Amino acid sequence: MKIREIIDALERFAPLPLQDDYDNSGLQVGTTQAEASGALLCLDVTPEVIREATRKGCNLVLSHHPLLFHPLKQVSDTDYNGQIVIEAIRHGITIYASHTNLDNAAGGVSMRMAQVLGLSDCRTLDDNGNGTGAGVIGNLPQAIEEQALLEMVRDRFHTSCLRHNGLLGHPVRRIALCGGSGAFLIDKAVSEGADAFITGEISYHRFFGYDGVLKLIDAGHFETEQYTVGLIHDILSESFPDMRIIETSCRTNPVNYF
């Protein structure tokens, strides 16, 4: 099959018009008319990912985060992203990103995050209609203590530490969440009656003012979006059960904890 057919299947699930205005989802590098030899799935495109695709004979890299988020003023080996572009072209690798369009798709990134936490009765937190929009809100099977929620988030998202605000002082059950940079939804979570809000990035000043109102948990950008790779895998497997799909073995998270 041609690479274009694979991209079309992904865009049926997450149409490009769903992306936020600032975003640059879609084709990043390469051609869509080549026959696909295999797809390598990743959260971020790094030099190691391109080398892995080359080794494993995949001429398509599908990422969540766009490689070309900001315009390039030059393509050279002195620039990090330029190096990646050069290597991808050299080895005939097409790069495609499904970013905020996949975040905002019905059943998208945040819904996969909710499934990892075992939430039920889930719906889009900031609904644009037809189930599309940002974030998800749902319920735990039963109310649990705050400490138990922190332990659950830590364990299921495989992180060594969490950033969170002061204790609520009561059990939590209704959980709002958004993979990646979701702090813009904090007040929406409050208005929807959430006990806790979990996302991947909350700035220092956003933690003020919610003690006793909403449990805020910053679990890390990579950590909250890591299951996106499995989501893309499922989307493609449904359309192309015989397609060669590989999830990267590279650790692309640039953040380390000490």
C-alpha positions in Angstrom: 0.0 0.0 0.0 1.1 3.6 -0.5 2.0 5.9 2.4 -0.9 8.1 1.4 -3.4 5.3 2.2 -1.9 5.0 5.7 -2.1 8.7 6.3 -5.7 8.8 5.0 -6.7 6.1 7.6 -5.1 8.1 10.4 -6.8 11.3 9.2 -10.2 9.6 9.1 -9.8 9.1 12.8 -8.1 12.5 13.5 -8.9 14.9 10.7 -6.4 17.7 10.3 -9.1 20.5 10.7 -9.3 19.4 14.4 -5.8 20.6 15.1 -5.4 23.8 17.1 -4.5 27.0 15.2 -0.9 27.1 16.5 -0.1 23.5 15.5 1.6 22.0 12.5 0.2 18.5 12.3 0.4 16.5 9.0 3.1 15.7 6.6 6.5 16.9 7.8 9.1 15.4 5.4 9.0 13.2 2.4 6.6 11.8 -0.2 3.2 10.1 0.2 3.2 8.2 -3.1 5.9 5.7 -2.2 5.0 2.1 -1.3 5.1 1.7 2.5 7.7 -0.8 3.7 6.6 -0.4 7.3 5.6 2.3 9.8 7.6 3.1 13.0 5.5 4.8 15.6 6.9 7.3 18.2 6.0 10.2 20.4 8.9 12.3 19.2 11.1 12.2 16.1 14.8 12.0 17.2 18.0 11.0 15.3 17.8 7.7 17.1 14.2 7.1 15.8 15.4 7.8 12.2 18.3 5.3 12.7 15.9 2.7 14.1 13.5 3.2 11.1 16.4 2.7 8.8 17.7 -0.4 10.5 14.2 -1.9 10.6 13.3 -1.1 7.0 10.5 1.3 7.7 10.1 4.2 5.3 7.4 5.9 7.3 7.7 7.4 10.8 4.4 8.4 12.4 4.8 10.7 15.5 2.6 12.5 17.8 4.7 15.6 18.2 5.6 17.5 15.0 9.2 17.6 14.1 8.7 20.9 12.3 6.7 22.8 14.9 8.5 26.1 14.2 9.6 27.2 10.7 13.2 26.2 9.7 15.3 29.1 8.4 17.8 26.6 7.0 18.3 22.9 6.6 21.8 22.0 7.6 23.7 19.6 9.8 24.4 22.5 12.3 20.7 22.4 13.4 19.2 19.6 15.4 15.9 19.4 13.4 17.9 20.0 10.2 20.0 16.9 10.9 16.9 14.8 11.3 15.4 16.2 8.0 18.6 15.5 6.1 18.8 11.9 7.4 15.1 11.2 6.7 15.5 12.4 3.1 18.8 10.5 2.7 17.1 7.3 3.6 13.8 7.9 1.9 11.8 8.1 5.1 8.5 10.1 5.2 7.6 11.7 8.6 4.1 12.5 9.5 2.7 14.0 12.8 -0.7 13.6 14.3 -0.7 16.1 17.2 -3.5 18.3 18.5 -5.9 16.8 15.9 -5.3 13.4 17.6 -5.7 15.2 21.0 -9.1 16.6 19.9 -10.4 13.6 18.1 -13.2 11.6 19.6 -11.6 8.7 21.4 -8.2 10.4 21.1 -5.2 10.9 23.4 -6.9 11.9 26.6 -9.5 9.1 26.2 -6.6 6.6 26.0 -5.2 8.2 29.2 -8.6 7.8 30.9 -8.6 4.1 30.0 -5.2 3.6 31.6 -6.7 5.0 34.8 -9.8 2.8 34.5 -12.3 5.7 34.3 -15.9 5.1 33.3 -18.8 7.3 32.1 -16.2 9.4 30.2 -16.9 12.3 27.9 -15.0 15.2 26.4 -14.2 17.9 28.9 -14.3 20.8 26.5 -16.6 19.5 23.8 -16.7 21.1 20.4 -19.5 18.8 19.3 -19.7 15.2 18.2 -17.4 14.2 21.0 -14.4 16.2 19.7 -12.5 18.6 21.8 -9.9 18.8 24.5 -9.6 16.7 27.6 -11.8 14.0 29.2 -13.8 13.8 32.4 -15.0 10.6 34.0 -15.3 8.6 37.2 -13.2 6.1 39.1 -15.1 2.9 40.0 -15.2 4.2 43.6 -14.0 7.1 45.6 -10.4 6.8 46.8 -8.1 8.8 49.1 -5.9 11.4 47.5 -2.7 9.5 48.4 -4.1 6.4 46.6 -4.8 8.5 43.5 -1.3 9.9 43.5 0.1 6.3 43.8 -2.1 5.1 41.0 -1.0 8.0 38.6 2.6 7.4 39.5 2.4 3.7 38.9 0.3 3.6 35.7 2.2 6.4 34.0 5.6 5.0 35.2 7.0 8.2 36.6 9.3 8.5 39.5 7.7 11.7 40.8 4.6 13.9 40.6 4.0 17.6 41.1 0.8 18.4 42.9 -0.9 21.0 45.1 -2.1 20.8 48.7 -4.5 18.1 49.9 -8.2 18.4 49.3 -9.0 16.7 52.6 -11.6 14.3 51.2 -11.8 11.3 48.8 -11.8 11.7 45.1 -13.8 10.0 42.4 -14.6 12.4 39.5 -11.4 12.9 37.5 -10.6 15.4 34.7 -7.5 15.0 32.6 -5.7 16.1 29.5 -2.5 14.6 28.0 0.4 16.9 27.5 0.0 20.7 28.1 -3.5 20.8 29.5 -3.4 23.5 32.2 -5.7 25.6 30.1 -8.5 23.2 31.1 -8.1 23.6 34.9 -11.0 26.0 35.4 -13.2 23.9 33.0 -12.4 20.9 35.3 -13.6 23.0 38.3 -16.8 24.0 36.6 -17.6 20.4 35.6 -17.3 19.3 39.3 -14.0 17.3 39.0 -12.3 16.3 42.2 -8.9 16.1 40.5 -7.3 17.2 37.3 -4.3 15.4 35.8 -2.1 16.7 33.0 1.4 16.8 31.7 2.4 20.4 32.4 1.3 22.9 35.0 3.4 26.0 35.5 4.3 27.2 39.0 1.8 30.0 39.2 -1.1 27.9 38.0 -0.9 25.8 41.2 -2.1 28.8 43.3 -5.8 29.1 44.3 -7.0 25.5 44.1 -6.2 24.0 47.5 -9.4 22.5 48.8 -11.1 23.0 45.5 -9.3 20.8 42.9 -6.5 18.3 43.2 -3.9 19.3 40.6 -1.5 16.6 39.4 1.4 17.3 36.9 2.5 13.8 35.9 4.9 14.9 33.0 4.3 15.6 29.4 5.9 12.4 28.0 4.4 10.3 30.8 0.8 11.4 30.1 1.1 11.0 26.3 3.2 7.8 26.1 0.2 5.6 25.4 -0.5 7.7 22.2 1.8 5.3 20.4 -0.5 2.4 21.2 -3.5 4.4 20.1 -2.0 5.1 16.7 -1.1 1.4 16.5 -4.7 0.4 17.1 -6.0 2.9 14.6 -3.8 1.5 11.8 -4.2 -2.2 12.8 -7.9 -1.9 12.4 -7.6 -0.5 8.8 -4.5 -2.6 7.8 -4.4 -5.8 9.8 -1.5 -7.2 7.7 0.6 -4.0 7.8 4.0 -4.0 9.3 3.7 -1.6 12.3 6.5 -1.2 14.9 6.5 0.8 18.1 9.8 2.5 18.7 12.2 1.0 21.2 13.8 4.4 21.7 13.3 6.4 24.8 12.5 9.8 23.4 11.7 11.6 26.6 14.3 14.4 26.9 13.5 14.9 30.6 15.4 12.9 33.3 14.7 12.8 37.0 17.3 12.6 39.8 
